[in-house]
Amino acid sequence: MNISEFKPLIVQGDSSLLLDVHNPDFESARGDISPFAELEKSPEHMHTYKITPLSLWNAASAGINHEKISEILDNYSRFPVPDNVKFTIKDIISRYGKLNLDKTEDDMTLSLTVDSDMIYMELSAQKSLKTLLRPVENRMFLLKLLDRGIVKQELLRLGYPVKDLAPLKDGDPYEFSFREVTESGRVFGIRDYQKEACSSFVGNNLPGTGFGTLVLPCGAGKTIVGMSIMNKLQTNTLILTTNVAAVHQWIDELVDKTTIPRDEIGEYTGDKKIIKPITVATYQILVWRKNKESDFPHFDLFRTGNWGLIIYDEVHLLPAPVFKVTAEIQAVRRVGLTATLIREDGAEGDVFTLVGPKRFDVPWKQLEDKGWIATAYCHEIRIDLYEDDKIKYAIADKRSKFRIASENPWKVSIIKKLLEKHRDDQTLVIGQYVDQLVEIAKIIKAPIITGKTANPEREQIFEKFKKGEVKVIVVSKVANFAINLPDASVAIQVSGTFGSRQEEAQRLGRILRPKEKDSQFYSIITRHTTEETFSANRQKFLTEQGYKYNIEIWNTKDLM
């Protein structure tokens, strides 16, 4: 038998990749192809990846060239890699760097140079660019400084990523340092991968650096990475995050681990509007407006404070309206922090152009192996549909079918069994539908947090949970966002947002803080329903990171 027959990868002519889960080289192959290919399907035996223009341009921005990609494919491929695939990879990845954006003598104008006559003529003929680009000699266009982001968006849509070399402004200086011992009395140090993530963003401070997205697992210390970048740049900083609880966590972390006084950190939320050299705000307040026809009154926050750095926490949740103002402030250093670049609205290209390409990515399992995040085991528990709901399910539309399956009453019995099994563990019960969660909270006698829970009450419950005074809390979609619950080791997911891969990752992330015991993630699914189909899609991203779901089928007779 030819040795190539033992290789794990099959490269198909449409640039899709089939990866054999049972092959001994599966793990190493998965790690090597993930930087330039996106996981599409993850059934039991063969995982399907797709090489896309955006995945290749993210790889190019991280320094991976087409020769390296071809070498990886040849190394793992069971059959010869089709020539058209290699040609397509080379052609697409070579477009990164063909269009360069740079400064001119006029501070309000930028130049866009193109290294190909054919591309220059193609762009000159584009109607969508007529009002944005002014052709000049030597394959060059001129554009207004304020159109920097819009032009980059449009060019990416046309298949031409821009290498942005135009300088970024420095903003007002703000000096601080890290503490060697935190305010709470713990020895503090930056981990190696956190330093590497910071350096990959800051670079040498030359043109082409100072903007980008850093991808690290939940629990890996993205906040520390953000603070490290602030420490490197020593400038006024605006931090944008998902909710008020996350704002307070950022402020607490800054005070605990740096010399920044609390009274020099501003909070810009629905409750407070205080701007300081370091200001932490929510996405919600930025996108608030009186009605759909009104302007966004709080967008002015971007233009005040003379920021030298903007941090987009959980950038995969960045609301679409913020992209508009992000396009206007392209001269500011900006970093996106996230556990996953997946956006369910398909706006990954906007993150690439307006916040910046992926500069750093570290596999979740790699950090787990080193003990930086908790070892986690994923379980999918499947249960039959409740007998009384079968007719109602059969005649319902697709959306209603999903909700009926999600609210299967048998799930409450499973929750009770799991809580008994993990009676000594700090446990989160997480779901999508508030009515379902309220009922569960009553039955298991646990506090509940939803979007309507007032911030003081929410933080009080979180504090009791952290202290161990409360063992179980029921949480709605607020658990998808940046909440710091370091002692949580069990998560029970009873319902979710259809096939949201980012949500699945965020929910697992709630139990990945390093701790003495392993973490357990349970997802309860109604079998033979649409919920089962959506669940498979939800698991894709975590499967790509190396997690495996143990499928357990529970008998309803055991729950009676």
Order of alpha helices (4+ residues) and beta strands (2+ residues): beta-beta-alpha-beta-beta-alpha-alpha-alpha-beta-beta-alpha-beta-beta-alpha-beta-alpha-beta-alpha-beta-alpha-beta-beta-alpha-beta-alpha-beta-beta-alpha-beta-alpha-alpha-alpha-beta-alpha-beta-alpha-beta-beta-alpha-beta-alpha-alpha-beta
